[in-house]
């Protein structure tokens, strides 16, 4: 995942908590503290964990797929529109081509929108907003993920805060117009290569010298690149009828192609490259704004005062992975813990090498143990559960969180007290739930495994 995507997910989590209230983030905060680093690093680590848990990471992938598909749709539309401009400008070759009508068809809308884009860039900074909103709307629709609706506002806020939205939209707008102009240029060249066109200019109120001056002025820059410009005699003669002279047709064709290239294609290419350069430069400097209320409130939870004073144990290299092996973890020892036992004698007799973590029957005891495990993960952890209780969502979440804090975990489903039988249906629910967690379980005490690491 790229740096921008990490920041994007972090901003999405902040917006989500700002509108819907704080998320359940105790495990995320604990993991972020264990990972270490400065406040920005911990906030991003927390956000990434919450995004993975709540499906936002997958929604981001869906949104990006939709964005790429939307970009392809817009690019195809730009190419088709450019081709339509080319056909409209030259026609089928049966009638002479009015050069200034053709030029207006090819460049008129492009030049007007280019001027509007430049004015918006200078005065407002919100140029291309309509096309940008269309792209965002298409991206969301094509993503087909309800959670992806939270991503677009977060991206816009992140970019607006650093004034990068203008450059991102600039790349989109100028890139699409560049495709349209290239498509029009290709169609014009193909039509001129396969049909014979005559060129004229017509007017009622303007004089011929006006068209001579306009033609020469527009052709000055293309002439520097080697494109032909009709002579004064050719221009004047074309006001009466299309010249049936090969050199005249080629001169007008070269002039039209040169003007389209210089005033249509090259400006969009230069602006697209400029916006792309500014976008990449600005993207590299993106940072979280820690002064925002949503981030400022996390300071004490992710960087407690005792840690900022320097009382902080080094976190093990790898933590919280159920499928990790002992050799891949900086873990040691064996631990037995029980969850919400009702009037049972506890603990059983334990070997000297196995430590007892007691019974977790309150929020405080759970948090205390999880904090200890994040710093000193055991190599083997046995979790004792009373199968007379239903496997509710909270108990299963706690079992999963404990299992992520040890190299290897087993669940001990305790036997019923003498004279009492276990509910077979409820026991089956426990089996199904633990199988979904992919945790081994048994109804006998795993003391030998806790002590030696094998049965």
C-alpha positions in Angstrom: 0.0 0.0 0.0 1.3 3.4 -1.0 2.0 6.3 1.4 -1.0 8.2 -0.1 -3.3 5.3 0.5 -2.2 5.0 4.1 -2.9 8.7 4.7 -6.2 8.3 2.9 -7.3 5.5 5.1 -6.2 7.4 8.2 -8.3 10.4 7.2 -11.2 8.2 6.4 -11.1 6.7 9.9 -10.9 10.3 11.4 -14.0 11.4 9.4 -15.9 8.3 10.3 -15.3 8.8 14.0 -16.1 12.5 13.7 -19.6 11.8 12.2 -20.5 8.5 13.9 -18.6 8.7 17.2 -15.5 6.9 18.4 -14.9 3.3 17.2 -14.1 0.4 19.4 -10.4 0.8 19.3 -8.9 -0.7 22.5 -7.0 -3.5 20.6 -6.0 -1.1 17.9 -4.6 1.4 20.4 -2.7 -1.4 22.2 -1.2 -2.6 19.0 -0.2 0.9 18.0 1.5 1.5 21.3 3.3 -1.8 21.1 4.5 -0.9 17.5 6.2 2.2 18.8 7.2 5.3 16.9 6.1 8.9 17.0 2.4 10.0 17.3 1.9 10.1 13.5 3.2 6.6 13.1 0.9 5.3 15.9 -2.1 7.1 14.5 -1.5 5.5 11.1 -0.9 2.1 12.6 -4.2 2.4 14.5 -6.1 3.5 11.5 -4.7 0.7 9.3 -5.8 -1.9 11.9 -9.3 -0.4 12.2 -9.6 -0.2 8.4 -8.6 -3.8 8.0 -11.1 -4.9 10.7 -14.0 -2.8 9.4 -13.5 -3.6 5.7 -12.3 -0.2 4.6 -9.1 -1.5 3.2 -11.0 -3.8 0.9 -13.4 -1.0 0.1 -10.4 1.2 -0.9 -9.2 -1.5 -3.3 -12.7 -1.6 -4.8 -12.8 2.1 -5.1 -9.4 2.2 -6.9 -10.7 -0.4 -9.3 -13.8 1.7 -9.9 -11.6 4.8 -10.3 -9.5 3.1 -13.0 -12.5 1.9 -14.8 -14.1 5.3 -14.6 -10.9 6.8 -16.0 -11.0 4.3 -18.9 -14.7 5.3 -19.6 -13.8 9.0 -19.6 -10.8 8.4 -21.8 -12.9 6.5 -24.4 -15.4 9.3 -24.4 -12.6 11.8 -24.9 -11.2 9.8 -27.8 -14.7 9.5 -29.4 -15.4 13.2 -28.9 -12.1 14.1 -30.5 -12.8 11.9 -33.5 -16.2 13.5 -33.8 -14.6 17.0 -33.9 -12.3 15.8 -36.7 -15.1 14.4 -38.8 -17.2 17.5 -38.2 -14.4 19.9 -39.2 -13.6 18.3 -42.6 -16.8 16.6 -43.6 -17.0 14.0 -46.4 -15.0 16.0 -49.0 -17.9 16.7 -51.3 -17.9 20.4 -50.4 -14.9 22.7 -49.9 -13.8 23.1 -46.3 -14.2 26.5 -44.8 -10.9 26.8 -43.0 -12.0 29.0 -40.2 -15.2 27.0 -39.5 -13.0 23.9 -39.4 -10.6 25.7 -37.0 -13.4 26.8 -34.8 -14.9 23.3 -34.7 -11.5 21.8 -33.7 -10.2 24.4 -31.2 -13.2 26.6 -30.2 -14.5 24.7 -27.2 -11.0 23.5 -26.2 -9.6 27.1 -26.1 -12.6 28.4 -24.2 -12.4 25.7 -21.5 -8.6 26.1 -21.4 -9.0 29.8 -20.6 -11.6 29.0 -18.0 -9.3 26.4 -16.4 -6.5 28.9 -16.3 -8.7 31.6 -14.7 -9.9 29.1 -12.1 -6.4 28.1 -11.3 -5.3 31.7 -10.7 -8.4 33.0 -8.9 -10.3 30.1 -7.3 -8.2 27.0 -7.3 -11.2 24.8 -8.0 -10.8 24.4 -11.8 -12.2 21.2 -13.4 -14.6 20.7 -10.5 -17.4 19.4 -12.8 -15.3 16.8 -14.5 -13.7 15.9 -11.2 -17.1 15.3 -9.6 -18.1 13.2 -12.6 -15.0 11.1 -12.2 -15.6 10.7 -8.4 -19.3 9.8 -9.0 -18.4 7.2 -11.6 -15.7 5.8 -9.4 -18.1 5.3 -6.5 -20.8 3.7 -8.7 -18.3 1.4 -10.4 -16.8 0.4 -7.0 -20.1 -1.3 -6.0 -19.1 -1.2 -2.3 -21.3 0.7 0.2 -18.3 1.4 2.4 -16.5 3.1 -0.5 -18.8 6.1 -0.1 -16.7 7.3 2.9 -13.5 7.3 0.9 -14.1 10.1 -1.7 -14.9 12.9 0.9 -11.8 11.9 2.9 -9.6 12.1 -0.2 -11.0 15.5 -1.1 -10.4 16.9 2.4 -6.9 15.5 2.5 -6.0 17.0 -0.9 -7.7 20.3 -0.2 -5.8 20.7 3.1 -2.6 20.6 1.1 -4.0 22.4 -2.0 -3.3 19.4 -4.1 -6.8 19.0 -5.5 -6.1 21.6 -8.2 -3.1 19.7 -9.5 -4.9 16.3 -9.4 -7.8 17.7 -11.2 -5.5 19.5 -13.6 -3.9 16.2 -14.6 -7.3 14.7 -15.2 -8.8 17.6 -17.2 -5.7 18.3 -19.3 -5.0 14.7 -19.8 -8.5 14.0 -21.1 -8.4 17.1 -23.4 -5.0 16.0 -24.7 -6.5 12.6 -25.7 -9.4 14.4 -27.4 -7.0 16.7 -29.4 -4.8 13.8 -30.3 -7.8 11.9 -31.5 -9.0 14.8 -33.6 -5.5 15.3 -35.0 -5.3 11.6 -36.0 -8.7 11.7 -37.7 -7.8 14.9 -39.6 -4.6 13.3 -40.8 -6.4 10.1 -41.9 -9.1 12.0 -43.7 -6.6 14.2 -45.5 -4.6 11.2 -46.5 -7.6 9.3 -48.0 -9.8 12.2 -49.4 -9.2 15.2 -51.5 -10.3 18.5 -49.8 -10.4 22.0 -51.2 -10.2 24.9 -48.7 -12.0 28.3 -48.8 -12.8 31.2 -46.5 -15.9 33.2 -46.8 -17.1 36.5 -45.3 -19.8 39.2 -45.8 -18.7 42.0 -43.5 -14.9 41.5 -43.2 -12.3 42.4 -45.7 -10.0 39.9 -47.4 -6.9 41.5 -45.8 -8.3 40.5 -42.4 -8.2 36.8 -43.3 -4.8 37.2 -44.8 -3.5 38.7 -41.5 -5.3 36.1 -39.3 -4.0 33.2 -41.4 -0.4 34.5 -41.3 -0.6 35.2 -37.6 -2.0 31.8 -36.7 0.6 30.1 -38.9 3.6 31.9 -37.5 4.3 29.4 -34.6 3.5 26.3 -36.7 5.9 27.6 -39.4 8.7 27.5 -36.8 8.1 23.8 -36.6 8.2 23.3 -40.3 4.5 23.4 -41.2 3.6 25.2 -44.4 1.7 28.5 -44.5 -0.3 29.5 -47.6 1.1 32.5 -49.5 -0.8 35.8 -49.7 -1.9 35.0 -53.2 -3.2 31.6 -52.2 -5.1 33.1 -49.3 -6.7 35.8 -51.5 -7.6 33.3 -54.2 -9.2 30.9 -51.8 -11.7 33.6 -50.9 -13.4 33.1 -54.3 -13.3 29.4 -54.6 -11.3 26.3 -53.6 -8.1 26.3 -55.6 -7.7 23.2 -57.7 -4.0 23.3 -57.3 -2.1 20.5 -55.5 0.4 23.0 -53.8 -2.5 25.1 -52.5 -4.4 22.1 -51.0 -1.2 20.9 -49.3 -0.4 24.4 -48.0 -3.8 24.8 -46.4 -3.8 21.2 -45.0 -0.3 21.7 -43.5 -1.5 25.1 -42.0 -4.6 23.5 -40.5 -2.7 20.5 -39.0 0.0 22.8 -37.6 -2.5 25.2 -36.0 -4.3 22.2 -34.4 -1.0 20.8 -33.1 0.4 24.0 -31.8 -2.7 25.6 -30.3 -4.6 22.4 -29.4 -2.3 19.5 -28.6 0.9 21.2 -27.2 -0.8 23.5 -24.6 -2.7 20.5 -23.1 0.4 18.4 -23.1 2.5 21.1 -21.4 -0.2 21.8 -18.8 -0.8 18.1 -18.1 3.0 17.6 -17.5 3.1 20.7 -15.3 0.2 19.5 -13.2 1.7 16.0 -12.9 5.0 17.4 -11.7 3.3 19.6 -9.1 1.1 16.7 -8.0 4.0 14.3 -7.5 6.0 17.0 -5.7 3.1 17.8 -3.4 2.2 14.2 -2.8 5.7 13.5 -1.4 5.1 16.2 1.2 1.7 15.0 2.5 1.5 14.8 6.3 -1.2 14.3 8.9 -2.4 17.5 10.6 -2.1 16.5 14.2 -3.9 19.7 15.3 -7.2 18.4 14.0 -9.5 17.4 16.9 -9.8 13.8 15.8 -6.0 13.3 16.0 -5.3 15.5 19.0 -7.7 13.4 21.1 -5.6 10.3 20.4 -2.4 11.6 21.9 -3.0 10.5 25.4 -4.3 7.1 24.3 -1.5 6.3 21.9 1.4 8.1 23.7 0.6 8.1 27.5 2.6 10.5 29.6 4.7 7.7 31.1 5.8 6.7 27.6 6.7 10.2 26.6 8.9 10.4 29.8 10.8 7.5 28.5 9.3 4.5 30.5 8.7 2.2 27.6 9.7 -1.4 27.1 10.9 -2.5 23.7 8.2 -4.3 21.8 9.0 -7.8 20.4 9.7 -8.1 16.7 6.5 -9.9 15.8 3.3 -10.0 17.8 -0.3 -10.8 17.6 -0.2 -13.5 14.9 -2.2 -16.6 15.6 -0.3 -18.6 13.0 3.2 -17.6 14.2 5.7 -20.3 15.4 7.8 -20.1 18.5 11.0 -19.7 16.5 9.6 -16.6 14.7 8.7 -14.8 17.8 10.5 -13.2 20.8 8.2 -15.1 23.1 8.8 -17.3 26.1 7.1 -19.4 28.8 3.6 -20.8 29.1 0.5 -19.1 30.5 -3.0 -20.3 31.6 -5.9 -17.9 31.8 -9.6 -18.4 32.4 -12.6 -16.4 31.1 -15.6 -15.8 33.3 -15.8 -19.0 35.4 -18.8 -19.4 37.6 -18.0 -20.8 41.1 -15.3 -23.2 40.1 -12.1 -24.0 42.1 -9.3 -22.2 40.3 -6.5 -22.5 39.4 -5.8 -26.2 39.0 -2.4 -27.6 40.0 0.1 -26.2 37.6 3.7 -27.2 36.8 6.4 -24.8 37.9 7.0 -23.6 34.4 3.4 -22.6 33.8 2.2 -19.3 35.1 -1.4 -18.5 36.1 -3.0 -15.3 34.7 -6.1 -15.7 36.8 -9.7 -15.2 35.7 -10.7 -12.5 33.4 -14.1 -11.3 34.7 -13.8 -7.5 34.3 -12.8 -4.9 31.7 -9.9 -3.8 33.9 -8.5 -7.3 34.2 -8.7 -7.9 30.5 -6.9 -4.6 29.6 -4.2 -5.3 32.2 -3.5 -8.8 30.8 -3.5 -7.6 27.2 -1.1 -4.8 27.9 1.3 -7.4 29.6 1.0 -9.8 26.7 1.8 -7.1 24.2 5.1 -6.6 26.0 5.9 -10.1 27.0 4.0 -12.6 24.7 4.0 -16.2 25.9 5.2 -19.0 23.7 2.1 -21.1 24.7 -1.2 -19.9 25.9 -4.1 -22.0 27.2 -7.5 -20.3 27.5 -10.0 -22.0 29.8 -13.7 -21.4 29.0 -16.9 -22.6 30.7 -19.0 -24.2 27.9 -22.1 -23.8 30.0 -22.0 -20.2 28.9 -23.0 -19.3 25.3 -20.1 -18.3 23.0 -21.2 -14.7 22.7 -19.5 -12.2 20.4 -17.6 -10.5 23.2 -16.1 -13.7 24.6 -15.0 -14.9 21.1 -13.4 -11.4 20.4 -11.5 -11.7 23.6 -10.3 -15.2 22.8 -9.1 -14.0 19.3 -7.3 -11.0 20.8 -5.6 -13.2 23.4 -4.6 -15.7 20.7 -3.0 -13.0 18.6 -0.8 -12.2 21.6 0.8 -15.6 21.8 2.9 -17.8 19.5 0.5 -20.8 20.0 -2.9 -21.0 21.6 -5.3 -23.8 22.7 -8.7 -23.5 24.2 -9.7 -25.7 27.1 -13.4 -26.3 27.3 -13.9 -27.3 30.9 -16.0 -30.3 32.0 -19.3 -29.8 33.8 -19.2 -30.0 37.6 -20.1 -33.4 39.2 -23.8 -34.1 38.9 -24.4 -31.6 36.0 -24.4 -32.3 32.3 -23.3 -30.0 29.5 -25.9 -28.7 26.9 -24.9 -30.6 23.7 -26.3 -27.8 21.4 -24.4 -25.1 23.3 -21.2 -27.2 23.2 -21.7 -27.6 19.5 -21.9 -23.8 19.2 -18.5 -23.5 21.0 -17.0 -26.1 18.6 -18.3 -24.2 15.5 -17.1 -20.9 16.8 -13.6 -22.1 17.7 -13.3 -23.8 14.3 -14.2 -20.5 12.6 -11.4 -18.9 14.7 -9.1 -21.8 13.6 -8.1 -22.4 17.2 -7.4 -25.9 18.5 -9.6 -26.9 21.5 -10.0 -29.9 23.8 -12.1 -30.8 26.9 -9.1 -32.0 28.9 -6.4 -29.9 30.6 -3.5 -29.2 28.2 -0.9 -29.3 31.0 1.6 -31.4 29.2 1.5 -29.1 26.1 1.8 -26.0 28.3 4.9 -27.5 30.1 6.7 -29.1 27.2 5.3 -27.7 24.0 3.9 -31.1 22.8 1.2 -33.5 23.8 
